[in-house]
Amino acid sequence: MHYPHMSGRLPHRGRRLRIVLSNIGTFGDTNPLIAIALELKRRGHAPVMALPEVYRPRIEPLGLEFHSLRPDIDPKNTMLVEMIYDVNKGTETGLRKFLFPVLRESYADLLDAATKPVRADLMLLGELNYAGPIVAEATGIPWASYVLAPFSFFSAFDPPVLPPYPRLARADKAPGMGRAMRRLARFVTRKWPEPIWELRRELGLSRGPNPIFDAKHSPDLVLALFSRVLGVEQKDWPPNVLISGFCFYDANAGNSALEPELEEFLNAGEPPIVFTLGSAAVLAAGQFYEISAQAAKMLGTRAVLLIGDDPRNRPAQPLPDSICVAQYAPYSVLFPRVELVVHQGGVGTTAQCLSAGRPMLIMPYSHDQPDNARRVQRLGAARAILRSRYTAKRVARALRAMQAEPEYEEEAQKAAREIAGENGVSTACNALEDLYQRKITLR
């Protein structure tokens, strides 16, 4: 069954719930969890964040309990990021060489967070936390799962763009193509979950459903933390899916102010074009910012380059006063003040663009990014360009065409109005409270 849209807040039931929220991923994967945790705390619950150690400085200043979860993520390890974002082998590398070799450590860390000093009442688990469903089964703790993009459901009726096979996306409406793509994905990944099955055997558990496609989804509640402008329910989605809407949070340990230089730049002239690669692809930027600066100069437009903290991302060419370079900016504060956004297609960045009503040019890397790009193209709010074709001339030409066609902004604004009517955080928290109440009632 699928949940109806819920608004408002369910009646408070008087119990303070200890809820473990856990995932392994980028800031884009983690920020929605922070948004939900802060609302749970506001409601009087006790959220527990079980995340890689790198996030501790962002979490503890918010007054949230933190438990470290292996593997940690080294933001300086650009080689790992480049491997993970390889369009052909990126997903396989991320799972088989980064997550699965430390699966037992992930299991032990999450088990501690879920049972010490006291047992959790509920868990909310991201799809990259492959130890999570095993902990839930071993302890009997009720759990919900969450996904951030429609790509995660691999629907045969709304087929995703498979990064290694982008041409198949052109034939996704052909009869039977969606089912064929799903079978292909399952065949290619058939041996990947062996470490998960091995751990389950050691714990005396059955093999269970396919961990890559099925077991990661809770049988009781799957929170689709995206807007209906990106995707709607399909017949082959898991049972008990609730599309909540986006869950927005992008402050830095609670600080959502722009850097003074960037604030001054924005106030000094026309809305600029922003070039950004989110929180992960920025670690494997290559020539993106050098090319982007050239494109901005060719276009004669004001621009902001958000380069992260890797000094190699700063363009070597002399930059005019019309181009501002900044390490970081909260998108929710910056994007409403800009003309266009050029980015990598991560769902968090895409969501912030749509919420701000800003058209976008997307240069996807891998994972869900090509699929997100196609979805916003279908909305009419974006264009896409391949990484291999990202040159200054092509980018300037694409941006000039978008500036000349008001339909891009009109469609982005239409999406923004729809998103403004959603409340992803409240809807998700209502659903978690309701899940706990249903489980207690059944005991």
Secondary structure, 3 states (H helix, E strand, C coil): CECCCCCCCCCCCCCCCEEEEECCCCHHHHHHHHHHHHHHHHCCCEEEEEECHHHHHHHHHHCCEEEECCCCCCCCCHHHHHHHCCCCCHHHHHHHHHHHHHHHHHHHHHHHHHHCCCCCCEEEEECCCCCHHHHHHHHCCCEEEEECCHHHHCCCCCCCCCCCCHHHHHHCCCCCHHHHHHHHHHHHCCCCCHHHHHHHHHCCCCCCCCCCCCCCCCCCCEEECCCCCCCCCCCCCCCCEEECCCCCCCCECCECCCCHHHHHHHHCCCCCEEEECCCCHHHHCCCHHHHHHHHHHHHCCCEEEECCCCHHHCCCCCCCCCEEEECCCCHHHHHHHCCEEEECCCHHHHHHHHHHCCCEEECCCCCCHHHHHHHHHHHCCEEECCHHHCCHHHHHHHHHHHHHCCHHHHHHHHHHHHHHCCCHHHHHHHHHHHHHHHHHHHC
